[in-house]
Amino acid sequence: MQNTNKSDCFGSVVKSARQAKGLTQSQLAESLNITPRYLKAIENSGRKPSYDLLVRIIRELEIPADEIFYPESEDIISSAKIISLRKIT
């Protein structure tokens, strides 16, 4: 059961970071060289990407790796907040 929660969390982190960057699913999917349908499955259905794709998602969306690998940590700032702060500075 805990693995499902982490998968769900990963999808929400990706979706939140994508939206914070102002990207549509189609735009992000194109930059990652995947289909929008596959990205939708990652964001909404708990689909797990390959390691290679995981790295590309993290880099493209500038998501802190800790937020992906330790989603239960209360000390991690959300991706949306980090991206927003980067836009301000």
Secondary structure, DSSP 8 states (H G I E B T S, - for coil): -HHHHHHHHHHHHHHHHHHHTT--HHHHHHHHTS-HHHHHHHHHH-----HHHHHHHHHHHT--HHHHH-TT-TT---HHHHHHHHHH-
